[in-house]
Amino acid sequence: MALGLYIIGDEILSGKRQDKHFSRVQQMLAARGMQLQWAQYLGDDPQVLKQALGASFARGDTVLSCGGIGATPDDHTRAAAAQALDLPLQLHPQAAELIRQRILGASLGDPDSAANRQRLEMGVFPQGSEIIPNPYNQIPGFFLREHYFVPGFPVMAWPMIEWVLDTRLRALQRPSGYLERGLIVKGVMESEITPLLQRIETEHARIKVFSLPSVDDAQWGRHIEVGVKGEPQRVEAAFASLRQGLVDLRADIRTETVRSI
């Protein structure tokens, strides 16, 4: 089951606004021993959103999605999620009550005014959705099929994502953390070390390998950073196999790299 992130909005793709979600979500996940498997930026295009969401629903991914759940004409995420699953949109009763409370509490005028009826559209979700609480202004996000939809505003989105991580996705947290160990090597090509990496992934369960070549690094020049990553107790044996395999290939091992979350 892959963990993914959608960041939605034409304003991000055009450069009108700079994305803050990606780095913040990485930090929140790292604090819980979790890591993204993929991330994607999407514009406010109904067909593009429907196709992307349809694909991640079909794969069974767990997805965090930021943006596009407002009630203005350029907000298409709610409708695209419904269309991707061939579900109707409907006003969620709990969301409606929370929005009405917000209208009254913020003195936003007659609850039956055109503006406030429009605000209720923010509680229209695909059938079968459940709500994500919003501590900032009480207007909720929603989730279904392990897809979690929050607003684009960081002040709202980030505490809502933390709620998702600590309630709905708590089982995915790794109390033991996540460890990445690598080596800077010279004198070998990626094609030479590929069989070694394939063997390590086969022999060591729940370990991922990586190979990051560089041609103009200021310190090491042309080199490859090659390594293994996973739960700390599983990494050590895999890393020992990697080092020995590189020695057998007569690679020039320069230094070790370590990263933990």
Order of alpha helices (4+ residues) and beta strands (2+ residues): beta-alpha-alpha-beta-alpha-beta-alpha-beta-alpha-alpha-beta-beta-beta-beta-alpha-beta-alpha-beta-beta-alpha-beta
